[in-house]
């Protein structure tokens, strides 16, 4: 599976033994995200390994665009230092650089994005593990875009195509996508997509059909990332994901939360339908690993 090569921030929730479910409205009509904060309070009740930990993740936002993600961990109340996870740079309102300072393997990753004179995204470069990877985005028309991994920078005429994916757009949404294995300009297997109210409600190909049901609560993180990358640009960068045979993660590009996501946590929701806070409580185990603990994760969004 060819995966989208940029990191889209998603707070992953592990399966848990106990989860509180609820949602309710609080009074506000805020709509522009000005930042977010994730606080994870964890505690071990095991006599052999007692501890209290707190992780604080901050998303710094300016003019509706993500600028930085940082985190701090406190062990038994003592800070272990502040780390900058990611930083984003913009020129003329367009994202030109995304640097991950810390990843799961402590490797820095740099993504560069390039635009033409009409502000269309035409190329990108990924630097990871000391190697450069190059990508080119060709527009056959306003609605048909080629995503190509190539051997040289996007503007080098000697660049050779390593692989290609094709997407058909309706506005900013992908309605068809697929791999072009033999580079003949024809999708080898077509994934089809249908939308309603800004949400992907149907995805199907010759092998399967998936239907998705949404709540009326906004998907805050997707809205923030759409504002940061540009909605169509974010989907162009991830044409490979839309071309994949695995379609289950694509609803996270939608404007609203899935019904099952809303049911998996406790939410405070503004009348604007953006959520203010999301809280998930977990109990860890089992006793076979001689460890017992709890964790409460709260995500809070701030608005102008």
C-alpha positions in Angstrom: 0.0 0.0 0.0 1.3 3.4 -1.0 0.7 5.6 2.0 0.3 9.4 2.1 3.9 10.6 2.8 3.1 13.5 5.1 2.1 13.2 8.7 -1.4 14.1 9.4 -1.7 14.4 13.2 -4.2 12.0 14.7 -4.5 11.2 18.4 -4.6 7.4 18.5 -6.8 5.9 21.1 -5.8 2.4 22.2 -8.5 -0.2 22.8 -9.6 0.1 26.4 -11.4 -1.9 29.0 -13.6 1.0 30.2 -14.8 4.0 28.2 -17.2 6.8 29.3 -19.7 7.8 26.6 -21.6 11.1 26.5 -22.0 14.4 24.7 -23.6 17.7 25.5 -23.7 21.3 24.3 -22.2 24.4 26.0 -22.9 28.0 25.0 -20.7 29.5 22.3 -20.7 30.0 18.6 -17.0 30.0 18.0 -15.9 28.6 14.6 -12.2 29.5 13.9 -9.7 27.3 15.7 -7.0 29.2 17.5 -5.2 26.3 19.1 -5.6 22.9 20.9 -4.2 21.1 23.9 -4.1 17.4 24.6 -3.5 16.4 28.3 -2.9 12.7 29.1 -2.9 12.0 32.8 -1.7 8.4 33.6 -1.3 6.7 36.9 0.0 3.2 37.9 -1.6 1.6 40.9 0.8 -1.3 40.7 2.9 -1.6 43.9 6.0 -2.7 41.9 5.8 0.3 39.6 4.0 3.3 41.1 4.0 6.5 39.1 2.0 9.5 38.0 2.6 10.9 34.6 1.2 13.9 32.6 1.8 14.5 28.9 0.8 17.9 27.6 0.7 18.4 23.8 0.0 21.9 22.4 -1.0 22.8 18.9 0.0 26.4 18.2 -2.3 28.0 15.6 -2.2 31.4 13.9 -4.9 32.7 11.5 -6.5 29.3 11.4 -3.2 27.6 10.3 -1.1 25.1 12.4 2.3 26.5 13.2 3.8 24.2 15.8 3.2 21.1 17.9 5.1 20.8 21.1 4.9 18.5 24.1 6.0 18.3 27.7 6.1 15.2 30.0 5.9 15.4 33.8 6.9 12.3 35.7 5.7 12.3 39.3 5.2 16.1 38.9 8.7 16.8 37.6 9.0 18.2 34.0 11.2 16.2 31.7 11.6 19.2 29.4 9.6 20.8 26.5 10.1 19.3 23.1 9.1 20.8 19.7 7.5 18.0 17.7 6.6 19.7 14.5 6.9 23.2 12.9 5.3 24.5 9.8 6.3 27.4 7.5 4.1 29.4 5.1 4.7 31.9 2.3 1.9 34.0 1.0 -0.5 31.8 2.9 0.8 28.5 1.3 2.4 25.7 3.3 6.1 25.4 2.1 7.7 23.3 4.8 6.7 20.8 7.4 9.4 19.7 9.8 8.9 16.8 12.3 11.6 17.3 14.9 10.7 14.2 16.9 9.1 11.0 15.6 8.7 7.5 17.1 12.3 6.6 15.9 13.8 10.1 16.8 14.3 10.8 13.1 13.7 14.3 11.7 11.6 14.5 8.6 11.4 17.5 6.3 8.7 18.0 3.7 9.0 20.8 1.2 6.1 21.9 -1.1 6.4 23.8 -4.3 3.9 25.9 -6.2 3.6 27.5 -9.7 2.9 31.1 -10.5 -0.8 30.4 -10.1 -0.3 29.0 -6.5 -1.0 25.4 -7.7 0.8 22.7 -5.8 3.2 21.2 -8.4 5.9 19.3 -6.5 7.3 18.2 -3.2 10.3 16.7 -1.5 10.6 14.5 1.5 13.9 14.2 3.4 14.1 11.3 5.8 16.9 9.0 6.9 19.3 11.1 4.9 17.5 10.3 1.6 15.5 12.6 -0.6 12.2 11.5 -2.2 10.7 13.5 -5.0 7.0 14.0 -6.0 5.4 15.7 -8.9 1.7 16.7 -9.4 0.6 17.1 -13.0 -2.8 18.7 -13.8 -4.3 17.2 -17.0 -7.2 19.5 -16.4 -8.7 21.3 -13.4 -10.3 18.0 -12.3 -7.7 15.3 -13.2 -4.4 15.2 -11.3 -1.5 12.8 -11.5 0.4 12.0 -8.3 3.9 10.8 -9.4 6.9 9.7 -7.4 9.9 10.5 -9.5 13.7 10.0 -9.4 14.7 13.7 -9.5 13.1 17.1 -8.4 9.7 17.9 -9.9 11.2 20.6 -12.2 14.0 18.4 -13.6 13.2 17.3 -17.2 15.3 14.2 -16.7 13.1 12.9 -13.9 11.8 9.3 -14.4 8.5 8.1 -13.0 8.7 5.5 -10.3 5.0 5.1 -9.9 1.8 7.1 -10.6 -1.6 7.5 -9.0 -4.5 9.3 -10.7 -7.4 11.2 -9.1 -10.5 12.8 -10.5 -11.8 15.8 -8.5 -15.2 17.4 -8.1 -14.2 20.8 -6.6 -11.9 19.9 -3.7 -13.1 16.4 -3.3 -11.7 13.2 -4.9 -14.5 11.3 -6.6 -12.3 8.7 -8.3 -8.8 7.5 -7.7 -6.6 4.5 -8.7 -3.1 3.3 -9.5 -1.6 3.6 -13.0 0.8 0.7 -12.9 1.8 0.7 -16.6 1.8 4.5 -16.8 -0.6 4.6 -19.7 -2.9 7.3 -18.2 -5.6 4.8 -17.3 -6.5 3.7 -13.7 -6.0 0.0 -13.3 -8.6 -0.3 -10.5 -11.0 2.6 -9.8 -12.0 3.6 -6.3 -15.2 5.7 -6.4 -16.3 8.1 -3.7 -19.6 10.0 -3.0 -20.0 12.9 -0.5 -22.8 14.6 1.4 -22.5 17.7 3.6 -18.7 17.6 3.2 -18.4 14.0 4.3 -17.4 10.9 2.5 -20.5 8.7 2.8 -19.8 6.0 0.2 -16.6 4.3 -1.1 -16.6 1.4 -3.5 -14.7 -0.5 -6.2 -15.1 -3.8 -7.9 -14.3 -5.7 -4.7 -16.1 -3.9 -1.9 -18.6 -1.2 -0.9 -18.2 0.8 2.3 -20.9 3.2 3.7 -20.0 5.7 6.5 -22.4 7.3 9.0 -21.6 10.6 10.6 -22.6 12.6 13.6 -23.4 16.4 13.4 -20.2 17.2 15.4 -17.4 18.8 13.4 -14.1 17.0 12.9 -12.0 19.8 14.4 -8.6 18.3 13.4 -9.5 17.8 9.8 -10.8 21.3 9.6 -7.6 22.6 11.0 -5.4 20.6 8.6 -7.6 21.6 5.6 -7.0 25.2 6.5 -3.3 24.6 6.9 -2.6 22.6 3.7 -5.5 23.9 1.7 -8.3 21.4 1.3 -7.5 20.3 -2.3 -3.8 20.3 -1.7 -4.1 18.0 1.2 -6.1 15.5 -0.9 -3.6 15.8 -3.8 -0.8 14.9 -1.4 -2.8 11.9 -0.3 -4.0 10.7 -3.7 -2.1 7.5 -2.9 -4.3 6.8 0.1 -7.4 7.3 -2.1 -5.9 4.9 -4.7 -5.3 2.2 -2.1 -7.2 -1.0 -1.7 -7.7 -0.1 2.0 -10.4 2.6 2.3 -11.4 2.5 5.9 -9.3 5.5 7.0 -10.6 7.9 4.5 -13.6 9.2 6.6 -11.0 11.1 8.6 -10.9 13.5 5.6 -14.5 14.4 6.3 -16.0 17.5 8.0 -17.8 15.6 10.7 -17.0 12.8 13.2 -18.2 9.3 12.5 -21.0 8.2 14.8 -18.8 5.5 16.3 -16.1 8.1 17.1 -18.6 10.3 18.9 -19.8 7.3 20.9 -16.3 6.4 22.0 -15.6 9.4 24.2 -17.2 12.2 26.2 -17.7 15.4 24.2 -18.5 19.0 25.0 -20.0 20.4 21.8 -20.6 24.1 20.9 -23.9 25.1 19.2 -21.7 25.8 16.2 -21.2 21.9 16.3 -17.4 22.3 16.8 -16.4 20.3 19.9 -14.7 22.0 22.8 -13.4 19.0 24.6 -13.1 15.3 24.1 -12.3 13.0 27.0 -11.4 9.3 27.0 -10.8 7.2 30.1 -8.9 3.9 29.9 -8.0 1.1 32.3 -4.9 -0.8 31.5 -4.0 -4.4 32.3 -4.3 -7.3 32.2 -2.9 -8.7 35.4 -0.8 -11.2 33.5 1.7 -8.4 32.8 1.8 -7.5 36.4 0.8 -3.9 35.8 -2.4 -2.0 36.5 -3.0 1.6 35.6 -5.4 4.2 34.4 -5.3 7.0 31.8 -7.5 10.0 31.1 -6.9 11.8 27.8 -8.5 15.2 27.3 -8.4 17.1 24.0 -9.4 20.8 24.2 -9.8 23.1 21.3 -9.7 26.9 21.5 -11.4 29.3 19.2 -11.4 33.0 18.2 
